[in-house]
Amino acid sequence: SKPTGGPFHSLWGGIFGSAFCCHQITKTFECLFKVFIKPMNGKHLKVILMDGDSTIVAAVSLIWLEAHHHLCLWHIFQNPSKKIRHVMNEKAGFKETLTNCVLKCEDGDSF
């Protein structure tokens, strides 16, 4: 079970909810995010992992002004497969080098 306090409390992430949106426009996501603020006791997100969809990014920027947006690892690895598939297939070791850069680099210098 998840601890409610102590030294590891801040290390626990969480999924705060899910919803289906028929109209995937910024206004829809803005309304949806406002709904989530109440059960979160008015607290605002500090970090949000997303797919980089511009409508979601815009809505997050309007509701959670100081939230840091990050792509989730799944999307980070999907983008090269879609955008530069030819490089990934033709260049020996490229996929392994990319994986090492993403997963093992801890700062800008090692990247």
Backbone as a printed PyTorch tensor [residue, N CA C, xyz], in Angstrom:
tensor([[[  0.8320,  -1.1880,   0.0000],
         [  0.0000,   0.0000,   0.0000],
         [  0.8710,   1.2430,   0.0000]],

        [[  0.3150,   2.3330,  -0.4150],
         [  1.0260,   3.5960,  -0.5360],
         [  1.1500,   4.2730,   0.8300]],

        [[  2.3580,   4.6900,   1.2170],
         [  2.4980,   5.3890,   2.4960],
         [  1.8620,   6.7690,   2.4320]],

        [[  1.4000,   7.2580,   3.5650],
         [  0.7570,   8.5730,   3.5950],
         [  1.6900,   9.6540,   4.1060]],

        [[  2.8700,   9.3190,   4.5210],
         [  3.8120,  10.3250,   5.0010],
         [  5.1900,   9.7350,   5.0950]],

        [[  6.0850,  10.4500,   5.7030],
         [  7.4310,   9.9490,   5.8710],
         [  8.3360,  10.3550,   4.7330]],

        [[  9.5640,   9.8380,   4.7640],
         [ 10.5650,  10.3020,   3.7990],
         [ 10.2800,   9.9240,   2.3540]],

        [[  9.4690,   8.8910,   2.1080],
         [  9.2250,   8.4580,   0.7380],
         [  7.9310,   9.0000,   0.1560]],

        [[  7.1860,   9.7450,   0.9270],
         [  5.8910,  10.2340,   0.4610],
         [  6.0190,  11.0150,  -0.8460]],

        [[  7.0290,  11.8760,  -0.9570],
         [  7.1570,  12.7160,  -2.1540],
         [  7.6360,  11.9280,  -3.3610]],

        [[  8.0720,  10.6980,  -3.1800],
         [  8.5340,   9.8990,  -4.3050],
         [  7.4100,   9.1590,  -5.0100]],

        [[  6.2410,   9.1260,  -4.4310],
         [  5.1270,   8.3870,  -5.0190],
         [  4.4260,   9.2440,  -6.0540]],

        [[  4.3570,   8.7460,  -7.2320],
         [  3.5880,   9.4170,  -8.2760],
         [  2.1680,   8.8830,  -8.2350]],

        [[  1.3600,   9.3920,  -9.0910],
         [ -0.0020,   8.8860,  -9.1030],
         [ -0.7210,   9.2460, -10.3690]],

        [[ -1.6660,   8.4200, -10.7040],
         [ -2.5750,   8.7270, -11.7940],
         [ -3.8020,   9.3130, -11.1350]],

        [[ -4.1230,  10.5510, -11.4610],
         [ -5.1910,  11.2160, -10.7370],
         [ -6.5550,  11.0260, -11.3680]],

        [[ -6.6150,  10.4170, -12.5120],
         [ -7.9260,  10.1750, -13.1000],
         [ -7.8260,   9.8560, -14.5730]],

        [[ -8.9300,   9.4460, -15.1120],
         [ -8.9990,   9.2050, -16.5430],
         [-10.3920,   9.5830, -17.0330]],

        [[-10.4580,   9.9240, -18.2930],
         [-11.7420,  10.3310, -18.8640],
         [-11.6890,  10.1340, -20.3710]],

        [[-12.8370,   9.9930, -20.9570],
         [-12.9590,   9.9450, -22.4010],
         [-13.4540,  11.2990, -22.8770]],

        [[-12.8020,  11.8350, -23.8820],
         [-13.2210,  13.1260, -24.4400],
         [-13.6630,  12.9120, -25.8820]],

        [[-14.8900,  13.3030, -26.1590],
         [-15.3930,  13.2040, -27.5320],
         [-14.8280,  14.3190, -28.4010]],

        [[-14.7220,  15.5030, -27.8260],
         [-14.2230,  16.6660, -28.5550],
         [-12.8560,  17.0140, -27.9970]],

        [[-11.8310,  16.5860, -28.6900],
         [-10.4820,  16.7820, -28.1790],
         [ -9.9510,  18.1470, -28.5910]],

        [[-10.4910,  19.1620, -27.9350],
         [-10.0630,  20.5360, -28.1450],
         [ -9.5970,  21.0840, -26.8000]],

        [[ -8.8580,  22.1690, -26.8410],
         [ -8.2910,  22.7380, -25.6160],
         [ -9.3630,  23.0250, -24.5820]],

        [[-10.4810,  23.5870, -24.9810],
         [-11.5490,  23.9390, -24.0400],
         [-12.0750,  22.7030, -23.3010]],

        [[-12.2120,  21.5920, -24.0050],
         [-12.6830,  20.3560, -23.3780],
         [-11.7050,  19.8930, -22.3010]],

        [[-10.4120,  19.8790, -22.6350],
         [ -9.4120,  19.4530, -21.6610],
         [ -9.3200,  20.4380, -20.5040]],

        [[ -9.4750,  21.7110, -20.7920],
         [ -9.4600,  22.7270, -19.7390],
         [-10.5780,  22.4530, -18.7370]],

        [[-11.7860,  22.1980, -19.2210],
         [-12.9220,  21.8800, -18.3360],
         [-12.6640,  20.5920, -17.5520]],

        [[-12.1310,  19.5920, -18.2200],
         [-11.8300,  18.3240, -17.5680],
         [-10.8010,  18.5120, -16.4510]],

        [[ -9.7390,  19.2530, -16.7130],
         [ -8.7070,  19.4650, -15.7090],
         [ -9.2370,  20.2530, -14.5180]],

        [[-10.1360,  21.1920, -14.7700],
         [-10.7440,  21.9420, -13.6640],
         [-11.5260,  21.0150, -12.7390]],

        [[-12.1810,  20.0060, -13.3180],
         [-12.9330,  19.0330, -12.5230],
         [-11.9940,  18.2660, -11.6010]],

        [[-10.7980,  17.9420, -12.0700],
         [ -9.8560,  17.1670, -11.2720],
         [ -9.2580,  17.9550, -10.1060]],

        [[ -9.3190,  19.2630, -10.1420],
         [ -8.7250,  20.0620,  -9.0670],
         [ -9.4560,  19.8390,  -7.7450]],

        [[-10.7670,  19.6970,  -7.7860],
         [-11.5340,  19.5340,  -6.5450],
         [-11.1380,  18.2670,  -5.7800]],

        [[-11.1420,  17.0790,  -6.3950],
         [-10.7410,  15.8980,  -5.6300],
         [ -9.2670,  15.9040,  -5.2270]],

        [[ -8.4840,  16.7860,  -5.8300],
         [ -7.0780,  16.9160,  -5.4630],
         [ -6.9030,  17.9480,  -4.3490]],

        [[ -8.0300,  18.3210,  -3.7150],
         [ -8.0180,  19.3040,  -2.6150],
         [ -7.3940,  20.6340,  -3.0330]],

        [[ -7.6320,  21.0230,  -4.2720],
         [ -7.1460,  22.3050,  -4.7670],
         [ -5.6720,  22.3420,  -5.0930]],

        [[ -4.9800,  21.2340,  -4.8950],
         [ -3.5440,  21.2060,  -5.1950],
         [ -3.3390,  21.1690,  -6.7040]],

        [[ -2.2760,  21.7820,  -7.1250],
         [ -1.9650,  21.8280,  -8.5500],
         [ -0.8440,  20.8520,  -8.8720]],

        [[ -0.8810,  20.3190, -10.0630],
         [  0.1550,  19.3870, -10.4960],
         [  1.4960,  20.0910, -10.5880]],

        [[  2.5350,  19.3560, -10.2640],
         [  3.8970,  19.8680, -10.4240],
         [  4.5160,  19.3370, -11.7030]],

        [[  4.1810,  18.0930, -12.0350],
         [  4.7170,  17.4310, -13.2200],
         [  3.5780,  16.6770, -13.8930]],

        [[  3.5650,  16.7120, -15.2100],
         [  2.5860,  15.9260, -15.9390],
         [  3.2910,  15.2360, -17.1030]],

        [[  3.0690,  13.9330, -17.2130],
         [  3.5970,  13.1380, -18.3120],
         [  2.4980,  13.0000, -19.3500]],

        [[  2.8370,  13.2730, -20.5960],
         [  1.8110,  13.2700, -21.6400],
         [  2.4130,  12.8730, -22.9640]],

        [[  1.5720,  12.8710, -23.9670],
         [  2.0320,  12.5070, -25.3060],
         [  2.4570,  13.7030, -26.1420]],

        [[  2.3580,  14.9020, -25.6110],
         [  2.7700,  16.0870, -26.3480],
         [  1.6970,  16.6690, -27.2510]],

        [[  0.4780,  16.1680, -27.1700],
         [ -0.6300,  16.7040, -27.9560],
         [ -0.7860,  18.1910, -27.6580]],

        [[ -0.8190,  19.0060, -28.6990],
         [ -0.8250,  20.4620, -28.5080],
         [ -2.0680,  20.9610, -27.7720]],

        [[ -3.2140,  20.2890, -27.9380],
         [ -4.4140,  20.7340, -27.2230],
         [ -4.3010,  20.4570, -25.7240]],

        [[ -3.7090,  19.3260, -25.3680],
         [ -3.5180,  19.0020, -23.9520],
         [ -2.4720,  19.9390, -23.3430]],

        [[ -1.3840,  20.1760, -24.0510],
         [ -0.3410,  21.0870, -23.5650],
         [ -0.9340,  22.4660, -23.3050]],

        [[ -1.7640,  22.9490, -24.2160],
         [ -2.3830,  24.2670, -24.0490],
         [ -3.2900,  24.2950, -22.8240]],

        [[ -4.0870,  23.2460, -22.6330],
         [ -5.0010,  23.2010, -21.4800],
         [ -4.2350,  23.1090, -20.1690]],

        [[ -3.2000,  22.3040, -20.1310],
         [ -2.3710,  22.1930, -18.9200],
         [ -1.7660,  23.5440, -18.5930]],

        [[ -1.2980,  24.2550, -19.6030],
         [ -0.6910,  25.5740, -19.3890],
         [ -1.6780,  26.5860, -18.8350]],

        [[ -2.9540,  26.4290, -19.1480],
         [ -3.9760,  27.3370, -18.6340],
         [ -4.4000,  27.0050, -17.2050]],

        [[ -4.4180,  25.7310, -16.8580],
         [ -4.9280,  25.3000, -15.5540],
         [ -3.8230,  25.1590, -14.5240]],

        [[ -2.7490,  24.4880, -14.8860],
         [ -1.6390,  24.2690, -13.9640],
         [ -0.4490,  25.0630, -14.4840]],

        [[ -0.4000,  26.3330, -14.1090],
         [  0.5550,  27.2860, -14.6710],
         [  2.0170,  26.9140, -14.4590]],

        [[  2.3120,  26.2690, -13.3460],
         [  3.7060,  25.9660, -13.0360],
         [  4.0660,  24.4960, -13.2540]],

        [[  3.1730,  23.7370, -13.8610],
         [  3.4430,  22.3180, -14.0940],
         [  4.5200,  22.1530, -15.1600]],

        [[  5.3890,  21.1900, -14.9340],
         [  6.4190,  20.8480, -15.9120],
         [  5.8720,  19.7350, -16.8020]],

        [[  5.9170,  19.9610, -18.1040],
         [  5.4100,  18.9790, -19.0660],
         [  6.5670,  18.0980, -19.5090]],

        [[  6.3320,  16.7930, -19.5190],
         [  7.3360,  15.8500, -19.9910],
         [  6.6540,  14.7810, -20.8360]],

        [[  7.3470,  14.3330, -21.8580],
         [  6.8520,  13.1960, -22.6250],
         [  7.1120,  11.9280, -21.8290]],

        [[  6.1940,  10.9990, -21.8860],
         [  6.4210,   9.7100, -21.2360],
         [  7.3950,   8.9110, -22.1060]],

        [[  8.0850,   7.9570, -21.4900],
         [  9.0890,   7.1800, -22.2150],
         [  8.5110,   6.4520, -23.4200]],

        [[  7.3030,   5.9630, -23.2930],
         [  6.6950,   5.2550, -24.4170],
         [  6.6480,   6.1580, -25.6420]],

        [[  6.2190,   7.4070, -25.4680],
         [  6.1310,   8.3270, -26.5980],
         [  7.5150,   8.7500, -27.0850]],

        [[  8.4580,   8.8850, -26.1690],
         [  9.8220,   9.2370, -26.5850],
         [ 10.3680,   8.1700, -27.5300]],

        [[ 10.0910,   6.9110, -27.2360],
         [ 10.5970,   5.8370, -28.0890],
         [  9.7270,   5.5920, -29.3170]],

        [[  8.4840,   6.0050, -29.3000],
         [  7.6220,   5.8490, -30.4720],
         [  7.9530,   6.8730, -31.5600]],

        [[  8.2950,   8.0940, -31.1600],
         [  8.5360,   9.1530, -32.1390],
         [  9.6420,   8.8110, -33.1310]],

        [[ 10.8210,   8.3440, -32.6850],
         [ 11.8490,   7.9930, -33.6820],
         [ 11.4070,   6.8530, -34.5990]],

        [[ 10.6570,   5.9210, -34.0560],
         [ 10.1870,   4.8030, -34.8860],
         [  9.3210,   5.3030, -36.0320]],

        [[  8.5730,   6.3650, -35.7800],
         [  7.6980,   6.9260, -36.8090],
         [  8.4340,   7.8990, -37.7190]],

        [[  9.2620,   8.7590, -37.1290],
         [  9.8590,   9.8760, -37.8760],
         [ 11.1480,   9.5140, -38.6100]],

        [[ 11.9550,   8.6490, -38.0190],
         [ 13.2470,   8.3270, -38.6360],
         [ 13.4690,   6.8130, -38.6900]],

        [[ 12.4240,   6.1140, -39.0630],
         [ 12.4980,   4.6430, -39.1360],
         [ 13.6680,   4.1950, -40.0080]],

        [[ 13.8920,   4.8900, -41.1300],
         [ 14.9780,   4.5080, -42.0360],
         [ 16.3380,   4.5690, -41.3440]],

        [[ 16.5580,   5.5820, -40.5110],
         [ 17.8270,   5.6970, -39.7840],
         [ 17.9490,   4.5660, -38.7680]],

        [[ 16.8560,   4.2970, -38.0580],
         [ 16.8770,   3.2530, -37.0440],
         [ 17.1420,   1.8810, -37.6590]],

        [[ 16.6760,   1.6760, -38.8890],
         [ 16.8750,   0.3810, -39.5490],
         [ 18.2310,   0.2700, -40.2550]],

        [[ 18.7590,   1.4070, -40.7380],
         [ 19.9760,   1.3670, -41.5540],
         [ 21.2610,   1.5640, -40.7650]],

        [[ 21.2240,   2.3350, -39.7020],
         [ 22.4400,   2.6590, -38.9490],
         [ 22.6500,   1.6490, -37.8220]],

        [[ 23.6870,   0.8690, -37.9360],
         [ 23.9890,  -0.1390, -36.9150],
         [ 24.2600,   0.5480, -35.5680]],

        [[ 23.6010,   0.0820, -34.5430],
         [ 23.8260,   0.6000, -33.2000],
         [ 23.0590,   1.8630, -32.8570]],

        [[ 22.3270,   2.4310, -33.8200],
         [ 21.6170,   3.6920, -33.5450],
         [ 20.5680,   3.5170, -32.4560]],

        [[ 19.7860,   2.4530, -32.5490],
         [ 18.7210,   2.2270, -31.5790],
         [ 19.2990,   2.0620, -30.1700]],

        [[ 20.3990,   1.3290, -30.0550],
         [ 21.0350,   1.1310, -28.7530],
         [ 21.5980,   2.4450, -28.2150]],

        [[ 22.2040,   3.2470, -29.0850],
         [ 22.7520,   4.5410, -28.6670],
         [ 21.6370,   5.4700, -28.2050]],

        [[ 20.5470,   5.5010, -28.9330],
         [ 19.4020,   6.3270, -28.5390],
         [ 18.8620,   5.8820, -27.1820]],

        [[ 18.7160,   4.5800, -26.9990],
         [ 18.2170,   4.0560, -25.7300],
         [ 19.1410,   4.4370, -24.5860]],

        [[ 20.4540,   4.3240, -24.7980],
         [ 21.4090,   4.7160, -23.7540],
         [ 21.3250,   6.2020, -23.4330]],

        [[ 21.1660,   7.0330, -24.4710],
         [ 21.0480,   8.4820, -24.2460],
         [ 19.8220,   8.8010, -23.3940]],

        [[ 18.7270,   8.1660, -23.7090],
         [ 17.4710,   8.4610, -23.0080],
         [ 17.4770,   7.9060, -21.5930]],

        [[ 17.9290,   6.6840, -21.4370],
         [ 17.8000,   6.0130, -20.1480],
         [ 18.9930,   6.1790, -19.2070]],

        [[ 20.1790,   6.4170, -19.7460],
         [ 21.3630,   6.4130, -18.8940],
         [ 22.0260,   7.7580, -18.6920]],

        [[ 21.6640,   8.7600, -19.4760],
         [ 22.2710,  10.0900, -19.3110],
         [ 21.5480,  10.8300, -18.1800]],

        [[ 22.3290,  11.2940, -17.2400],
         [ 21.7370,  11.9630, -16.0820],
         [ 21.8480,  13.4700, -16.1520]],

        [[ 22.6110,  13.9870, -17.0940],
         [ 22.7310,  15.4420, -17.2250],
         [ 23.0670,  15.7800, -18.6800]],

        [[ 23.1010,  17.0490, -18.9830],
         [ 23.3420,  17.4870, -20.3470],
         [ 24.7120,  17.1090, -20.8680]],

        [[ 25.7220,  17.0910, -19.9960],
         [ 27.0860,  16.7630, -20.4250],
         [ 27.1970,  15.3100, -20.8660]],

        [[ 26.5770,  14.3910, -20.1210],
         [ 26.6720,  12.9790, -20.4930],
         [ 25.8090,  12.6560, -21.7030]],

        [[ 24.8110,  13.5060, -21.9860],
         [ 23.9600,  13.2960, -23.1540],
         [ 24.7710,  13.5640, -24.4060]]])
